[in-house]
Amino acid sequence: MPLAPAALESAIAALTGDSSPASQAAAAQAWADAAQAMFAGVTPASTTVAAAAATLKTAIEAAFGATSGLDSALESAFAAFATTIAGGMLPLYTGVPPAGPVGFVAMLSTNRDSLDDFAADLADALDTWAQTGSAALVAPPNTVTPWA
């Protein structure tokens, strides 16, 4: 099963109304759960998606509590998330996390009409970013496979 940006989009979009998290910790957990749902089926497969989500939750909670720099904190959080996922592609593949930023500066500086619109933009950005990750087969012919 490949990346599932629709799972992330629906989970983020659901964070309003009756489903709105009651705290920053709950919001961070919801974001981490959404990212885990999106990356659960990443190919090549990774055994560390759940661990990556736990790391992401902690980093996002800290980012949400900061008074400034949310965009760079989220970039760092997702970079660590992807690095953890890449490490779980061993022993068959040597994973390389996505290069460059997700694009939170642009995402957070653009007004949208709804959380649904933000969720769709976030899912698209994470999907595009994730596909810049790759993994090389550890044995010959050392085929490089982009994350999907």
N, C-alpha and C positions, 0 to 999 in steps of 0.2 A: 504494500500500500504506500503510495507516494505522499509528499507533503500535502496537507489539507488546509489551505488558506480559508476555505469556507467555514471550517470549524472554529478558527480564531475569530473570524468576522462575526459569526453569530454569538459567540461567547462575549466578545467585547460589546457588541450592540445590546446585549441583554443586561448590561450593568446600569440600567436606569429604572425608575419607578420602583415597584415592589422588589425588584432584584438588586437594587442599588446597595453596594457594600456599606456596612455600618461603620467601618473604620479604614484607615490607611492600610493596615495589615490585611484586612479582608479584601480590599481592592487589589493589593499587590498579589495576594493568593489567586484572585480571579484572573489577573493578567498572566500569572505563571501557569495556571491550569489551561488557559486558552493557548498559550505558546506550546505547552506540552501536547495538547490535542492536535495542534497543527503539525508538530514535528514527530509525533509518535511513529509514523510510518515512513520516516525519511529513508531514502535509499541512496547509497548503501546503508544498511541497517546499523543502528547504534544501540548499545546496551545501556547508555548513560543519559537517555532523554529525561527520565524521572529525576535523576540527580541534578541535571542541568536546570530543570524547572525549580527545584528547591533552591539552588543558587540564585536563580533569576528572581524568585520571590523576595529573598533577603535584599538583593540589590535594588529592586524596584521599590520596596518599602522604604529604604533609605533615601532613594531619589524623591519619592513623594513627600518625604518629611523635610527635604532641603528647602531653603528659602530662595535659591537661585540655581541655575545650571541644570535644570531638569533634562534638557535635550542631550547634553553631554553625558549625564549620569545614565540615561536610558541607553545611549550608544554603548557605553562601557558595560552595562548590564547584559545587553544582547550579545556583545562580543564575547563575554565570559560564558554565556549560555551556549553559544555556537562552538567555542573552544572545547567545552565539556562534551558536547555531542560528538565532535570530531574525534576526541580521544576514545570514545566508545565504539568506534568503527574497527578497532583492532580486535582480533589478530589478523583478520582477512585483508583489511584495508588500512592505509595510513591516511587519516582524515585531515583535510586542510579547511579550516573555517572560512566563511565568506570574507572577502576582502572589502575594506572600506566601510563607510558608515551605512546604517539603515536609511537615514534621511530624516531623523527626528527634528532637526532644525526647521526644515521646510514644513513638515507635518504640523508642528506645534505653533508655527507662525501664520498658519492659514486658517481663517475662519470658515467653518462649515455650518450648514443648516441644521445638522442633527448628529447625534452620536452614531447613528447608522452610517452616515457619510464618512465620519472619522474611522469607524471600524473597517469599512471597505477600503479606504486609503491605507490604513495600517496593514491589513491583510495583503494588499497588493505590494506594498513596499517590502514587507518581510519575505514574501514569496520571491520577488525579484532578487533581493539581497541573498536569500538562502541559496538560490541557484548559482551564485558565484562561488559557493563552497564546492570542494571536490574531494575525491578520495582515490588514492592509487592502490591498486592491487599489490600486495606485498611480495608476490611471487611473479616470475616472468609469465606473461609479457608486461607486467606492471601497468596494465591498462588504467588510465585515468578516467574516472566517471564523475560527472557533475552531480551535485546533490539534486534530488528530485523528490 
